Amino acid sequence: MILAGGAGRRLGGVDKALLILHGRTMLDHAIATVSGQVGAVALSAAGDPARFARFGIPVLEDGRHRGKGPLAGVLAGMRWAAASGGETLLSLPVDTPFAPRDLAARLGAAPAVAASHGRTHHLVALWPVAAADALERFLDGKGPYRVSGFAAEIGMRAVAFADERDPFVNINTQADLDAAEAGRC
């Protein structure tokens, strides 16, 4: 599940999935990263799904949990994976273009979350699809809908990535994009 539901506020409201980095969209980078690691790829994104038609992957909406943050996208992904017979869901934010192409293997058994350079990257994770009902209850609650809160609830373990460069650098600002384009991340 590639997560692309954010508003891109720090980039002036631009659709991060369609930002160009090294001649390819951020979504192209994310698809290339996960496609060799999983049986199928889907995208969680708000707005008109037609803008992603050329990528040839399903675009899932947050459904009744829209507005409750990225966990709504994770839940949509869990339900989609379960319907396809999947037992786990690998999630990756679209603004994380340098994630390793062996991410799923390095994370190991679900539930697991990536950690690097002193940070836990809660949306770079391997989720057990069996946790979908628990996530539904979590999102039906009063909030806050923090990814870290739900991760703790299901006993998600952190897996350290000791790569020299942080493979989970996010592109959140124009300065981040410029640094990535120049190879400074």
Buried (B, 14 or more C-beta within 10 A) or exposed (E): BBBBBBEBEBBEEBBBBBBEBEEEBBBBBBBEBBEEBBEEBBBBBBEEEEEBEEBEBBBBBBEEBEEBBBBBBBBBBBBBBBEEEBEBBBBBBBBBBBBBEEBBEBBEEBBBBBBBBEEBBBBBBBBBBBBBEBBBEBBEEEEEBBBEBBBEBBEBEBBEBEEEEBBBBBBBEEEBBEBBBEEEB
